Amino acid sequence: MQDKLNINKPPHIPIMLNEILSAFKGLKEGVIIDATVGFGGHSEALLNANEKIKLIACDQDLEALSFARQRLAKFKDRVQFHHCNFSRLLQGIDTREVKGILADLGVSSWQLDSDKRGFSVNSSTLDMRMNAKSETSAFELVNYAPQSELEGILKDFGELKEAKNLAFKICQTRKGGQIQSGKDLASIIGFDKLSGRSVSKAVLVFQALRIAVNDELNALQSLLTSIKNARLSGCVLAIICFHSLEDRLVKNAFKEWAKSCICPKFALRCTCQNNHNLGKILTKKPLRPSEAELIINSRSSSAKLRLFCFNEV
Ligand SMILES: C[S@@+](CC[C@H](N)C(=O)[O-])C[C@H]1O[C@@H](n2cnc3c(N)ncnc32)[C@H](O)[C@@H]1O
């Protein structure tokens, strides 16, 4: 675990960087929104690759955003920074020039590795807030949420069959005193691997709590809706997901947007003029990290990249 940031050593390796660069290669000019700038790895490479583009960088994590500010300072007024949740980002900016949007979802390596952020099964704290100013931390949920709420979180966001038992176990343990750290919580849950899966119960419990603490699925759904409503002419959208719950939201949104016919399912023939698609899906199946990337960065292993291009209007 580390706890000090060094501007010369970014603590996060950008995932599927080559694939992201080629997704935006066709852009001649305009603005790219990096909705999850993190430590600025993707943003820096995109700004280096095309000196005509500008970039809007957003993150809800102030620690990451201030690192990205320093890293990207050399690009001067080509970059604008926003500290906010991406669910609200499009409300606050001029979207007329936006030709690309990148969302590299989930957590950064720094958030996972930094002891004080309390995201990890090895940490001596229990926090998991991406935005340190938001109200509810993992500590609050684990120690004070009703058992039924915990069970729902573990079932819905961890897809854990044992959600009921695990919620019971947590609630029994906390009767004897607060659960203070990631380490404590992990030892209550245990590290046994789930049958037929490579992850342990503890990892899924932590994933579930993190999704709940940061309201990740609602934020992603709001981002998708705001992008759809913004009608961004000719804009390329690239989204990297790390678990099936978020990937499902993205896949379904892209499918819906690409639909030409909006007649009811039971209609005998099409009467809607069959011209309602907002654009096209560029990746029939999600792109996955290359073998070479997997060797250098095992954290890329669950990444799935989906691309969509909106029609010119
Ligand atoms: C995987 S990291 C991005 C890493 C970045 N692409 C890089 O190259 O350094 C994901 C980032 O998204 C941010 N994030 C996640 N959900 C967010 C949301 N709803 N609004 C704003 N930022 C969010 C996290 O704080 C984190 O810094």
The ligand as an SDF file (V2000), in Angstrom:
LIG
                    3D

 27 29  0  0  0  0  0  0  0  0999 V2000
  -10.2340    4.1280  -14.0110 C   0  0  0  0  0  0  0  0  0  0  0  0
  -10.0370    5.7290  -13.3620 S   0  0  0  0  0  0  0  0  0  0  0  0
   -9.6390    6.7100  -14.7650 C   0  0  0  0  0  0  0  0  0  0  0  0
   -8.1810    6.6910  -15.1010 C   0  0  0  0  0  0  0  0  0  0  0  0
   -7.8010    7.6220  -16.2310 C   0  0  0  0  0  0  0  0  0  0  0  0
   -8.4300    7.2520  -17.4660 N   0  0  0  0  0  0  0  0  0  0  0  0
   -6.2980    7.7000  -16.3830 C   0  0  0  0  0  0  0  0  0  0  0  0
   -5.7950    7.4250  -17.4750 O   0  0  0  0  0  0  0  0  0  0  0  0
   -5.6150    8.0610  -15.4060 O   0  0  0  0  0  0  0  0  0  0  0  0
  -11.6830    6.1810  -13.0850 C   0  0  0  0  0  0  0  0  0  0  0  0
  -11.8390    7.5740  -12.5400 C   0  0  0  0  0  0  0  0  0  0  0  0
  -13.2030    7.9110  -12.6930 O   0  0  0  0  0  0  0  0  0  0  0  0
  -13.6150    8.6510  -11.5920 C   0  0  0  0  0  0  0  0  0  0  0  0
  -15.0730    8.4920  -11.5150 N   0  0  0  0  0  0  0  0  0  0  0  0
  -15.7600    7.3470  -11.3620 C   0  0  0  0  0  0  0  0  0  0  0  0
  -17.0940    7.5910  -11.3530 N   0  0  0  0  0  0  0  0  0  0  0  0
  -17.2290    8.9360  -11.5260 C   0  0  0  0  0  0  0  0  0  0  0  0
  -18.3640    9.7940  -11.6070 C   0  0  0  0  0  0  0  0  0  0  0  0
  -19.6170    9.3290  -11.4590 N   0  0  0  0  0  0  0  0  0  0  0  0
  -18.1450   11.1120  -11.8140 N   0  0  0  0  0  0  0  0  0  0  0  0
  -16.8800   11.6000  -11.9320 C   0  0  0  0  0  0  0  0  0  0  0  0
  -15.7800   10.8290  -11.8320 N   0  0  0  0  0  0  0  0  0  0  0  0
  -15.9450    9.5140  -11.6370 C   0  0  0  0  0  0  0  0  0  0  0  0
  -12.8720    8.0470  -10.4240 C   0  0  0  0  0  0  0  0  0  0  0  0
  -12.7680    8.9760   -9.3560 O   0  0  0  0  0  0  0  0  0  0  0  0
  -11.5200    7.7090  -11.0610 C   0  0  0  0  0  0  0  0  0  0  0  0
  -10.5900    8.7390  -10.8560 O   0  0  0  0  0  0  0  0  0  0  0  0
  1  2  1  0
  2  3  1  0
  2 10  1  0
  3  4  1  0
  4  5  1  0
  5  6  1  0
  5  7  1  0
  7  8  2  0
  7  9  1  0
 10 11  1  0
 11 12  1  0
 11 26  1  0
 12 13  1  0
 13 14  1  0
 13 24  1  0
 14 15  1  0
 14 23  1  0
 15 16  2  0
 16 17  1  0
 17 18  1  0
 17 23  2  0
 18 19  1  0
 18 20  2  0
 20 21  1  0
 21 22  2  0
 22 23  1  0
 24 25  1  0
 24 26  1  0
 26 27  1  0
M  CHG  2   2   1   9  -1
M  END
$$$$
